[in-house]
């Protein structure tokens, strides 16, 4: 990306999903961990065969340090 940054714009987003006992948890959205929050995460298979996840919090990151912060937040 560094070599191509003058020719293209990159947007990198991070999400962190946990699947445990058939329950989906958004590990970057601290409100989603509250049972009464009503957070609705859906996994769907699209017509072209790709798998999409809807309802996850996405955090835009600009460098590896910000990405590591997202991973730390989700892991905690």
SVG drawing of the C-alpha trace seen along z (x, -y; Angstrom):
<svg xmlns="http://www.w3.org/2000/svg" viewBox="-33 -11 40 35">
<polyline fill="none" stroke="black" stroke-width="0.4" points="0.0,0.0 2.8,-2.4 4.2,-2.0 0.8,-2.6 -0.5,-5.4 0.1,-8.1 -2.0,-6.1 -4.9,-4.9 -6.7,-5.7 -7.0,-2.9 -9.5,-2.7 -8.9,0.1 -11.6,1.1 -11.4,3.5 -14.2,5.6 -13.9,8.3 -16.5,11.0 -16.8,13.9 -18.9,16.9 -19.5,18.9 -22.2,21.5 -23.9,20.3 -24.1,16.7 -22.5,13.8 -20.7,11.2 -19.3,7.9 -16.1,7.5 -15.4,3.9 -18.9,2.6 -18.9,2.5 -22.7,1.8 -23.3,5.1 -22.0,7.1 -24.9,6.0 -27.7,8.6 -30.5,5.9 -28.7,3.8 -30.7,5.5 -27.6,5.7 -28.5,7.6 -25.7,9.3 -26.5,11.3 -24.4,13.6 -25.7,14.1 -24.5,15.9 -24.9,13.7 -26.0,14.9 -22.5,14.8 -21.4,17.2 -19.6,14.7 -20.4,14.5 -21.3,11.1 -21.7,10.0 -24.1,7.2 -24.4,5.2 -20.8,5.3 -19.1,2.1 -16.3,1.1 -13.4,-1.0 -11.3,-2.8 -7.6,-2.3 -4.7,-4.2 -1.7,-2.2 -0.6,1.0 -0.7,-0.7 -4.4,-1.5 -5.1,2.0 -3.3,3.4 -5.4,1.2 -8.6,2.7 -7.3,6.2 -6.4,5.3 -9.9,3.9 -11.6,6.9 -9.4,9.3 -10.2,7.7"/>
</svg>
